[in-house]
Amino acid sequence: MSGRNAHLTLVSAELPPESVRADVGAAAQIADSLAARDRELHFDLDACGRAVVELRSLDGEVLRRLTGAEALAVMAGLADVE
């Protein structure tokens, strides 16, 4: 996360399953951990529609490009990036 506040709109009174809430919470902790080190993952699509994932500083400086597998491992808590 880049330090910006996210706002959610509740569209249903029904909560997602506990497993989904746990996964979202885990991803938020990893994003917070990256932000504490002035880092964020930035996801975009290139001109051909392929996913591009970059490790950036919070001010937008691209530190390096990640493969999709690396990005998934980071967000799953299985790997770290520097």
C-alpha positions as CSV (number, residue, x, y, z in Angstrom):
1,M,0.0,0.0,0.0
2,S,1.2,3.5,-0.7
3,G,0.0,5.1,2.5
4,R,-3.2,6.2,0.9
5,N,-6.4,5.4,2.7
6,A,-8.7,2.9,1.0
7,H,-12.4,3.4,1.2
8,L,-14.8,0.5,0.8
9,T,-18.5,0.7,0.1
10,L,-20.7,-2.0,1.7
11,V,-23.0,-3.3,-0.9
12,S,-24.4,-6.2,1.1
13,A,-25.1,-6.9,4.7
14,E,-23.6,-10.3,4.3
15,L,-19.9,-10.7,5.3
16,P,-17.5,-12.7,3.1
17,P,-16.5,-16.1,4.5
18,E,-13.9,-16.2,7.3
19,S,-11.3,-17.7,5.1
20,V,-11.6,-14.7,2.7
21,R,-11.4,-12.2,5.5
22,A,-8.3,-14.0,6.8
23,D,-6.7,-13.9,3.4
24,V,-7.4,-10.2,3.0
25,G,-6.1,-9.5,6.5
26,A,-2.9,-11.4,5.7
27,A,-2.4,-9.5,2.4
28,A,-2.9,-6.2,4.3
29,Q,-0.2,-7.2,6.9
30,I,2.2,-7.9,4.0
31,A,1.4,-4.6,2.3
32,D,1.8,-2.8,5.6
33,S,5.2,-4.5,6.1
34,L,6.3,-3.4,2.7
35,A,5.1,0.2,3.3
36,A,7.0,0.3,6.6
37,R,10.1,-0.2,4.5
38,D,9.1,2.4,2.0
39,R,8.1,-0.2,-0.5
40,E,5.0,-1.2,-2.5
41,L,4.0,-3.6,-5.3
42,H,2.6,-1.8,-8.3
43,F,0.4,-3.8,-10.7
44,D,-0.3,-2.7,-14.3
45,L,-0.9,-4.1,-17.8
46,D,1.6,-3.5,-20.6
47,A,0.5,-2.6,-24.2
48,C,-0.1,-6.3,-24.9
49,G,-2.3,-6.8,-21.9
50,R,0.3,-8.7,-19.9
51,A,0.6,-8.1,-16.1
52,V,3.6,-6.1,-15.0
53,V,4.5,-6.0,-11.4
54,E,7.1,-3.5,-10.1
55,L,8.6,-3.1,-6.7
56,R,8.5,0.7,-6.0
57,S,9.4,3.1,-3.3
58,L,6.4,4.9,-1.8
59,D,7.4,8.0,-3.9
60,G,7.0,6.0,-7.1
61,E,10.6,5.2,-7.9
62,V,10.8,1.8,-9.7
63,L,13.3,-0.4,-7.8
64,R,12.9,-3.5,-9.9
65,R,10.5,-5.5,-12.0
66,L,9.1,-8.7,-10.5
67,T,7.9,-11.8,-12.3
68,G,4.3,-12.8,-11.6
69,A,5.6,-15.8,-9.6
70,E,7.8,-13.5,-7.4
71,A,4.8,-11.1,-6.8
72,L,2.5,-14.0,-5.8
73,A,5.1,-15.4,-3.5
74,V,5.6,-12.0,-1.8
75,M,1.8,-11.5,-1.3
76,A,1.4,-15.1,0.0
77,G,4.1,-14.4,2.6
78,L,6.4,-17.0,1.1
79,A,9.1,-14.6,-0.1
80,D,10.5,-11.1,0.6
81,V,11.8,-8.5,-1.8
82,E,14.5,-5.9,-1.6
